[in-house]
Amino acid sequence: MTAKLIKGTEIREEILEEIAAEVKEIKEKNGVVPGLVTILVGESPASISYVTLKIKTANRLGFKEIQENQPETISEEDLLALINKYNDDDSIHGILVQLPLPKHIDDKKILNAIDPDKDVDGFHPINVGRLMIGGDEVKFPPCTPAGIQEMIVRAGVETSGAEVVVVGRSNIVGKPIANMMVQKGPGANSTVTVVHTRTRDLASHCKRADILIVAAGVPGLVKPEWIKPGACVIDVGVNRIGEKISEKTGKKIAILSGDVDFDAAKEIAGSITPVPGGVGPMTITMLMKNTLKSLKFRQGIA
Ligand code: NAP
């Protein structure tokens, strides 16, 4: 069997087109656009490249976009003041602080200072609580788990009654996606198991999964014989396993691999995400969706 490929790059384009159309309509009817501020502290190349991609996407969608590039030496107090400035700015609907922050700044304090109604990353404890309650309470599902759920739904995979096994229990992927899939409602209603490093017999759990979501950060962790024939496999892992020269740019680029042995797994699974080009492109897409949602909540049109 050769699995159907669930391509994040294609789903991203579908969703971005939907967002752009909605932004245009709201602008025409209500005279407002979503506003997103990205706060970058320091000059880490990885952070700069993530923020640049977010800015590019926001611009493409017609958002108002503000970049706050701050020096590595900014004090915690000044960073908090900057966040408060945007908490009070009605033209801003999403505040994004690029992590990691320098060591002298307490990440938790900074993230908790963001107005939960502008927390489009969905990391504020109030939004984590809303996600746990589910249903209408949910405002901003965290972006990577929201992207995973969207891919499963758009690939036409039945979630109701499905056995979902999540490998990994991090706060940004494993725990929230498990929580989302167990909720009552469309795209969910699943029976969920979460496994981690203390789980006895990882293989036996994976073998039961109709939907296997792997977010461990261990290349090749999931063996092909752990996959139930016909299962949907979502590989969240992004692991650098080497370097190569890009044919396009002639520059050195990382060779990436997921947590699943893709070549063998695709012969057993019913559908599977590739790495790269699977879950990766969905995160920024869902960040844009959350920013649009934030505007709609504010306008009372959500
Ligand atoms: P994390 O915080 O390091 O958590 C990894 C989880 O996997 C932990 O719960 C850990 O268990 C579990 N785990 C690790 N090795 C395991 C093993 N051998 N057997 C069973 N469980 C194991 O990682 P994360 O932030 O969730 O990210 C996971 C992967 O997804 C990484 O490769 C990351 O780069 C990728 N990622 C991709 C995107 C994207 O594409 N947009 C976004 C976020 C993350 P314990 O809790 O017991 O230690």
Boltz pocket constraint, residues with backbone or C-beta under 6 A from the ligand:
constraints:
  - pocket:
      binder: B
      contacts: [[A, 144], [A, 167], [A, 168], [A, 169], [A, 170], [A, 171], [A, 172], [A, 173], [A, 174], [A, 195], [A, 196], [A, 197], [A, 198], [A, 202], [A, 214], [A, 215], [A, 216], [A, 217], [A, 218], [A, 221], [A, 236], [A, 237], [A, 238], [A, 239], [A, 279], [A, 280], [A, 281], [A, 283]]
      max_distance: 6.0
